[in-house]
Amino acid sequence: MGEFLPGFAALPPSAFRDSADVADAIDGIRAALESRPAELEKSAQRGRLAQQH
């Protein structure tokens, strides 16, 4: 990690994509992470219902 950060910080802005693209990617990751617990809960509920029948 100590080697990575100085090298990363030394890169010119042109080495990075458009900041809007990065923000969109972060939003997509955030949405996926936020939806995952809800999907897991639905799956657990289906499993509980299946065990009851």
C-alpha positions as CSV (number, residue, x, y, z in Angstrom):
1,M,0.0,0.0,0.0
2,G,2.8,2.4,0.8
3,E,4.2,2.0,-2.8
4,F,0.8,2.3,-4.4
5,L,-0.4,5.7,-3.0
6,P,2.6,7.8,-4.0
7,G,2.6,6.4,-7.5
8,F,-1.2,6.8,-7.8
9,A,-1.0,10.4,-6.6
10,A,1.8,11.2,-9.1
11,L,-0.4,10.3,-12.1
12,P,-1.7,13.2,-14.2
13,P,-5.4,13.9,-14.3
14,S,-5.4,12.6,-17.9
15,A,-4.6,9.1,-16.5
16,F,-8.1,8.9,-15.1
17,R,-11.4,8.7,-16.7
18,D,-14.0,11.4,-16.7
19,S,-15.1,12.0,-13.1
20,A,-18.8,11.6,-14.1
21,D,-18.0,8.1,-15.3
22,V,-16.4,7.3,-12.0
23,A,-19.3,8.8,-10.1
24,D,-21.7,6.7,-12.1
25,A,-19.7,3.5,-11.4
26,I,-19.7,4.3,-7.7
27,D,-23.4,4.9,-7.7
28,G,-23.9,1.5,-9.5
29,I,-21.8,-0.3,-6.9
30,R,-23.6,1.4,-4.1
31,A,-27.0,0.4,-5.5
32,A,-25.9,-3.2,-5.9
33,L,-24.6,-3.3,-2.3
34,E,-27.8,-1.7,-0.9
35,S,-30.1,-4.1,-2.8
36,R,-28.2,-7.2,-1.8
37,P,-29.5,-7.4,1.8
38,A,-33.1,-7.0,0.5
39,E,-32.5,-9.9,-2.0
40,L,-31.0,-12.1,0.8
41,E,-34.0,-11.4,3.1
42,K,-36.5,-12.3,0.3
43,S,-34.6,-15.5,-0.3
44,A,-34.6,-16.3,3.4
45,Q,-38.3,-15.6,3.6
46,R,-39.0,-18.0,0.7
47,G,-36.9,-20.6,2.5
48,R,-38.8,-20.2,5.7
49,L,-42.1,-20.5,3.9
50,A,-41.0,-23.6,2.1
51,Q,-40.0,-25.2,5.4
52,Q,-43.5,-24.5,6.8
53,H,-45.2,-26.3,4.0
